[in-house]
Each structure stands twice: as structure tokens, then as C-alpha cells.
């Protein structure tokens, strides 16, 4: 086996340790296998290897122990062991490796977290989401393990769920499908499309209609948020969200997001302003803040979203006119105490008053009085409210001159 960017010494050390530990199969799994095949078979650019995921038939912890004994602490570093099955993360010659005992799983109920136990490599691959991610490269034999035709689907540009209950077991796989389809230029197979549509049609998504968060399976909201975070932070989000809309899958979150004509423009502006895209995506929901809480997005982002909604109401009811002087806009916004991020989120929504909001966000809030307190004292001013009012007046004069 050869991996671009990974020295043969790393692979040889792993192989020798596996043989010494009596490990029958040690297989490279995950996206790196898919990407390696795309690179070798279809000529796709090689994006590099951020880490290497290995499935161990046997005990991952034993393999790690043998590896440490053979290679020593100079080569094997940053060892951390996790979980019931002894998943081990470590670095070998500086290359991050994750060693996981092969396992199998079952879902006690749709959208719940699975029950997991040890199993063979074949069962571990069945746990995957798509055929293109259910391939493995066995380090010991050198063979490609592809029991579900992943290479064929990859070559034909198809995204195929691994089994007929993939989406009903875990609806967040729909979002994952959009991520892979957008990044790799794949299309859902007809059967995969049917599965998505059937699940969306039949699932009792009570939480979408404003019910209490407890009405949703507890694990579902967390997994939805995690997949959305990956989509918005790592993927071609415009294409992925368009795919979800085409599959009617944004109704997983809220039916209003399925009819969101301004989504791309809003997220484009958010990206330009360096803002998190999640609250901007949720801004078009029927109840944005309630949805943000259900998805458990970071508390600070929830606060920005809440302030943005307050700001939107203020713009409709009591904001200055669009052509009001900068000092009036600045004083009005700063008296309300809204964060710059909340104002930036509002700019991305492009209200009638977006230009003065953008100017405050980009320039006006950074303007300070051209005269300092020390200079006022040197000219005879006494510290106190009067001096503060003068500093404020000087700042306002400078703001209005910069118009």
C-alpha cells in the first residue's frame, strides 16, 4: 500500500505491529480510501491526508501497545485512549492515526443513537452511510475491501445509501449526502432519491411545527447541527443547500427554510463580513430563535440571533431615516447595546437601512474623539460628566464630517 504524503516507514511499522499483536485484519477506512481511489482511478487532485482512520479486527488498544513497544516513545507520541472499545488516537512519526476496534451497530429506534458492539470488518463497513464510504484497504493483504460496490458507484458518479433504512435510521444522512454530492460532483441514485423522499414524507417531524424540543429524538438535533456545521464551514455550501432544497430536505429543519428565496444572498453577505453562517441560515425560519435552541447552536450565536431579531423590529418601528447623520445612527445603535455581530447579521438580511448599518459596522463604530481626555484636562477641563459630554460631542462632529 502507498499513500501520497505518508512515509513507507509509518505503514511498515503499523503492519509489523499488527502481525506481532496477532491482528488478523488492519484496514484503512473512511474518506481517505475514497479520495485515494478518486485520485488514482479518476485523476482527481490529491488533497492530502489530515489523519488516518484504521479499523482493527481484534483489540485496538493491544495494537497500540505493541506499536509503542516496537517503535518507542520517540516515534509514538500523543497517545490517547477513548471509549468502551479502546479506540486509540496517537501520532506515529508525527502522522495522526486513529485505531478503532471493528464494531457493529443497530438502531433501537429511528433517529436514536445506535447500540454498538465489537464485530468483524465487514460489519464495521455496514455501519457506514454510503457505498463510496464503505470501502477499506487492508494493510496486511493489500486488497481493496469493497463488499457494496463503492468503487463502481464512485466511477459512475453515484451516491448510494448503504441499505434501505439508511435515512430513516439517521435522517442527518440527507445533509451528509448533500455535502458529498456538492464536494465530489456526485448525484443521488434513483433509489437514494426515493429513500430521501419517502423518509421526509412519512417521518413525524413534530418538532418542526413549534412543539417543545422534547418531542424530537434527543440525538437528532445534535447530529443535525453537527452536519450543518460541517456543511457550512467546510463544503461548497451554496451547492449543498441548493441540493437540499431540491430534495425538499430543508424541511428537516423548518418548512420556511424550504421557501427561502434570499438564502444564497444572505449567506454570501455573511461570508463577506466574516460572520458565522448558521444563524443566517436559521434567520428565515418560522421561529429562528426556537430553532436555534433546538439545534443547540453555540450560546453566543443564539444571543447574536436574538439581538438581530430585536434590531429587525427596531428598524421597522423606531430607527432613524436612511439619510440621517452618522452620529444619530451611531448613538441610536450603541445606546441599544447590540453587538457588532448582530448588526452584521442584520446587514446580511439587506433591510432598507442596510447601508447605514454597514457603515456603522465597518467604520463609524471605530471612530473616536479627535481630542483625548488628557488633552482636555491640559486645556483646563475638570474630569467629570461635562468632559465626557465634550468627548462625545467631538466624536459626533468627526462622525458627521466623515459622511
C-alpha positions in Angstrom: 0.0 0.0 0.0 1.2 3.5 -0.8 -0.3 6.7 0.4 0.9 10.1 -1.0 2.4 12.2 1.7 2.8 9.2 4.2 6.2 7.6 4.5 6.5 3.9 3.9 8.1 3.7 7.4 4.8 4.5 9.0 2.9 1.9 7.1 5.6 -0.8 7.7 5.7 -0.1 11.4 1.9 -0.5 11.6 2.0 -3.7 9.6 4.7 -5.2 11.7 3.0 -4.3 14.9 -0.3 -5.8 13.7 1.5 -9.1 12.9 3.2 -9.2 16.3 -0.1 -8.5 18.0 -1.9 -11.3 16.2 -4.3 -8.8 14.5 -6.0 -10.7 11.5 -7.1 -7.5 9.7 -5.9 -3.9 9.9 -7.8 -1.8 7.3 -7.6 1.9 6.3 -11.2 3.2 6.1 -13.1 6.4 5.6 -12.8 9.3 3.2 -9.1 8.8 2.6 -9.9 5.5 0.8 -12.5 7.1 -1.3 -10.2 10.1 -2.1 -7.3 7.8 -2.9 -9.4 5.9 -5.4 -10.6 9.2 -6.9 -7.0 10.3 -7.3 -5.7 7.0 -8.7 -8.6 5.9 -10.9 -10.2 9.2 -11.9 -7.3 11.7 -11.8 -8.8 13.9 -9.1 -6.3 16.2 -7.3 -4.9 14.7 -4.1 -6.0 16.9 -1.2 -3.6 15.3 1.4 -4.2 13.2 4.5 -5.3 15.1 7.6 -5.4 11.9 9.6 -5.7 8.1 9.0 -8.6 6.0 10.3 -7.8 2.3 10.8 -10.3 -0.4 11.8 -8.7 -3.3 13.8 -10.2 -6.8 13.9 -9.1 -7.5 17.4 -8.2 -5.1 20.1 -7.1 -1.6 19.0 -5.6 -1.0 22.4 -3.4 -4.1 22.1 -2.2 -2.9 18.7 -1.3 0.5 20.1 0.6 -1.1 23.0 2.7 -3.3 20.6 3.3 -0.3 18.4 4.7 1.7 21.3 6.9 -1.2 22.4 8.3 -1.7 18.9 8.8 2.0 18.0 9.4 3.6 21.3 8.2 7.0 22.7 10.3 9.0 20.3 8.2 7.8 17.3 4.8 7.1 19.0 3.5 10.2 20.7 0.3 11.9 21.9 -1.4 8.6 22.8 -5.0 8.9 24.0 -7.4 6.0 24.6 -11.2 6.5 24.4 -14.4 4.6 24.9 -15.5 1.1 25.7 -13.9 -0.4 22.6 -10.5 1.1 23.3 -10.3 3.5 20.4 -6.8 4.9 20.4 -5.6 8.2 18.9 -1.8 8.6 18.5 0.9 10.0 16.3 3.5 7.9 14.6 6.4 9.9 13.2 4.1 12.9 13.5 1.3 11.4 11.4 -2.1 11.3 13.3 -3.6 7.8 13.4 -6.9 6.7 14.8 -7.1 3.0 15.7 -10.7 1.7 16.3 -11.8 -1.9 17.1 -14.1 -3.1 14.4 -17.7 -2.9 15.6 -21.3 -3.5 14.5 -24.4 -1.5 15.5 -28.1 -1.5 15.5 -30.6 1.4 15.9 -33.2 0.7 18.7 -35.5 3.3 17.2 -35.2 5.7 14.2 -33.0 8.7 14.8 -31.8 7.4 18.1 -28.1 6.8 18.8 -27.1 3.3 17.8 -26.2 0.4 20.1 -22.6 -0.6 19.3 -20.7 -3.8 20.0 -17.5 -5.4 18.7 -17.6 -7.1 15.3 -15.7 -8.0 12.1 -14.5 -5.6 9.5 -17.5 -6.5 7.2 -19.9 -5.5 9.9 -18.0 -2.3 10.6 -18.3 -1.3 6.9 -22.0 -1.9 7.1 -22.2 0.9 9.7 -21.1 3.5 7.0 -23.5 5.8 5.3 -22.8 5.4 1.5 -21.2 2.7 -0.6 -18.4 5.0 -1.5 -17.5 5.3 2.2 -17.9 1.6 2.8 -14.5 0.6 1.3 -11.3 -0.4 3.1 -7.7 -1.0 2.2 -6.4 -4.0 4.1 -2.8 -3.2 5.1 -1.9 -6.8 5.7 -3.1 -8.3 2.5 -3.0 -5.2 0.3 -6.5 -5.8 -1.0 -9.3 -3.3 -1.6 -12.3 -4.5 0.5 -15.4 -3.3 -1.4 -18.4 -5.5 -0.5 -21.0 -3.0 -1.6 -19.8 -1.8 -5.0 -18.4 1.6 -3.8 -15.7 1.8 -6.4 -18.3 1.1 -9.2 -20.6 3.9 -7.8 -17.6 6.2 -7.5 -16.7 5.7 -11.1 -20.3 6.2 -12.2 -20.7 9.4 -10.1 -23.5 7.9 -8.0 -24.3 8.5 -4.3 -25.9 5.3 -3.0 -27.1 4.7 0.6 -25.8 1.5 2.1 -29.1 0.0 3.0 -32.8 0.7 2.6 -33.2 2.2 6.0 -30.2 4.4 6.0 -32.2 7.7 6.0 -35.0 6.6 8.3 -32.4 5.3 10.8 -30.5 8.6 10.7 -32.1 11.5 8.8 -29.0 13.6 9.1 -27.5 11.4 6.3 -29.5 13.5 3.9 -27.4 16.5 4.9 -24.3 14.4 4.6 -25.4 13.3 1.1 -25.6 17.0 0.1 -22.1 17.6 1.4 -20.6 14.8 -0.6 -22.6 15.5 -3.7 -21.6 19.1 -3.7 -17.9 18.5 -3.0 -17.4 15.4 -5.2 -19.8 16.3 -8.0 -22.0 13.2 -7.4 -25.7 12.6 -7.9 -28.1 10.7 -5.8 -29.1 7.4 -7.3 -32.8 6.9 -8.1 -33.1 4.5 -5.1 -31.4 7.0 -2.8 -33.7 9.8 -4.0 -36.7 7.6 -3.4 -35.4 6.9 0.1 -34.9 10.5 0.9 -38.4 11.5 -0.3 -40.1 8.6 1.5 -38.5 9.4 4.8 -39.3 13.1 4.5 -42.9 12.3 3.7 -43.5 9.8 6.4 -41.4 11.0 9.3 -43.4 12.5 12.2 -41.3 15.7 12.4 -43.5 17.1 15.2 -40.7 19.5 16.4 -40.8 21.5 13.1 -44.3 22.8 13.9 -43.2 24.6 17.1 -43.7 21.8 19.6 -41.3 21.5 22.6 -37.8 20.3 21.8 -38.5 17.2 23.9 -40.8 16.0 21.1 -37.8 15.3 18.9 -35.4 12.4 19.4 -32.7 13.9 21.7 -29.9 12.7 19.4 -31.4 14.1 16.3 -30.9 17.8 17.0 -27.3 17.4 17.9 -26.5 15.4 14.8 -28.3 17.8 12.6 -26.4 20.7 13.9 -23.1 18.9 13.6 -23.8 18.0 9.9 -24.9 21.6 9.2 -21.8 22.9 10.8 -19.6 20.8 8.6 -21.7 21.8 5.5 -21.4 25.5 6.2 -17.8 25.5 7.3 -16.1 23.0 5.0 -18.2 22.4 1.9 -19.4 24.4 -1.2 -22.4 25.5 0.9 -24.3 27.2 -1.9 -24.4 24.0 -4.0 -25.1 21.8 -1.0 -28.0 23.9 0.3 -29.5 24.0 -3.3 -29.4 20.3 -3.4 -31.2 20.0 0.0 -33.8 22.4 -1.3 -34.2 20.4 -4.4 -34.7 17.2 -2.3 -37.3 19.1 -0.1 -34.9 18.2 2.7 -34.6 21.7 4.3 -38.0 20.9 5.9 -35.9 18.7 8.2 -35.2 22.0 10.0 -38.2 24.2 9.2 -40.7 24.4 6.3 -40.0 28.1 5.9 -36.4 27.4 5.0 -37.7 25.3 2.1 -39.2 28.5 0.6 -36.2 30.8 1.4 -35.5 32.8 -1.8 -32.9 35.1 -0.2 -30.8 32.3 1.3 -27.8 32.5 -1.0 -27.6 36.2 -1.0 -27.9 36.3 2.8 -25.1 33.7 3.3 -22.9 35.4 0.7 -23.0 38.6 2.6 -22.4 36.8 5.9 -19.3 35.2 4.4 -18.1 38.6 3.2 -18.4 40.0 6.7 -16.7 37.0 8.3 -19.9 36.0 10.2 -21.0 32.5 11.2 -23.4 31.2 8.6 -25.5 29.1 10.9 -27.6 32.0 12.5 -28.0 33.5 9.0 -29.3 30.2 7.7 -31.8 29.9 10.5 -32.9 33.6 10.3 -35.6 32.7 7.7 -37.2 30.0 9.9 -40.7 30.5 11.2 -39.2 30.9 14.7 -35.5 31.4 14.3 -34.5 31.5 17.9 -36.6 28.5 18.9 -35.0 26.5 16.1 -31.5 27.7 17.1 -32.2 26.4 20.6 -33.5 23.1 19.4 -30.3 22.6 17.3 -28.2 23.8 20.3 -26.1 26.2 18.3 -23.5 28.0 20.4 -25.0 30.3 23.0 -23.2 33.3 21.7 -24.6 32.8 18.3 -28.1 32.4 19.8 -27.5 35.8 21.6 -26.5 37.4 18.3 -29.5 36.0 16.6 -31.8 37.2 19.4 -30.3 40.7 19.1 -30.7 40.6 15.3 -34.4 39.9 15.7 -34.7 42.8 18.1 -32.8 45.0 15.7 -35.1 44.0 12.8 -38.2 45.0 14.9 -36.5 48.4 15.7 -35.8 49.1 12.1 -39.5 48.7 11.3 -40.6 50.8 14.2 -38.2 53.4 15.5 -34.9 53.6 13.6 -33.6 56.9 12.1 -34.2 57.6 8.5 -31.8 56.2 5.9 -30.2 59.6 5.3 -29.9 60.6 9.0 -26.4 61.7 10.0 -23.8 59.2 11.1 -23.8 60.5 14.7 -27.6 59.8 15.0 -27.2 56.2 13.7 -24.2 55.6 15.8 -25.8 56.9 19.0 -29.0 55.0 18.4 -27.3 51.7 17.8 -24.8 52.0 20.6 -27.5 53.0 23.1 -29.3 49.8 22.4 -26.2 47.8 23.2 -26.4 45.4 20.2 -23.2 43.6 19.3 -21.4 44.3 16.0 -22.1 40.7 15.1 -25.8 41.2 15.5 -25.7 44.3 13.3 -23.6 42.4 10.8 -26.2 39.6 10.7 -28.8 42.3 10.0 -26.8 43.8 7.2 -26.7 40.4 5.5 -30.6 40.4 5.6 -30.4 43.5 3.4 -33.2 45.6 5.0 -34.0 49.1 3.7 -31.5 50.6 6.1 -28.6 48.2 5.3 -26.2 50.9 4.1 -26.0 52.9 7.4 -25.9 49.6 9.3 -22.9 48.5 7.2 -21.2 51.9 7.6 -21.6 51.6 11.4 -20.3 48.0 11.3 -17.3 48.8 9.1 -16.3 52.4 10.0 -18.4 54.5 12.3 -18.1 52.3 15.5 -14.4 52.6 15.2 -14.3 56.4 15.2 -13.1 58.1 18.4 -13.0 61.7 19.6 -10.1 63.6 17.9 -9.3 65.1 21.3 -8.3 62.9 24.2 -9.3 63.3 27.8 -5.7 64.1 28.7 -5.7 67.0 26.1 -8.9 68.4 27.6 -7.5 68.3 31.1 -4.4 70.1 29.8 -6.6 72.8 28.4 -8.4 73.4 31.7 -11.3 70.9 31.7 -12.1 69.2 35.0 -12.8 65.4 35.0 -16.5 64.6 35.2 -19.7 64.3 33.2 -19.0 67.6 31.4 -15.7 66.4 30.0 -17.4 63.1 28.9 -20.1 65.1 27.1 -17.4 67.1 25.3 -15.6 64.0 24.1 -18.9 62.6 22.9 -19.6 65.9 21.0 -16.2 65.9 19.4 -16.7 62.3 18.3 -20.1 63.1 16.8 -18.7 66.1 14.9 -16.0 63.9 13.4 -18.5 61.2 12.5 -20.7 63.7 10.6 -17.7 65.2 8.8 -16.8 61.7 7.6 -20.2 61.3 5.9 
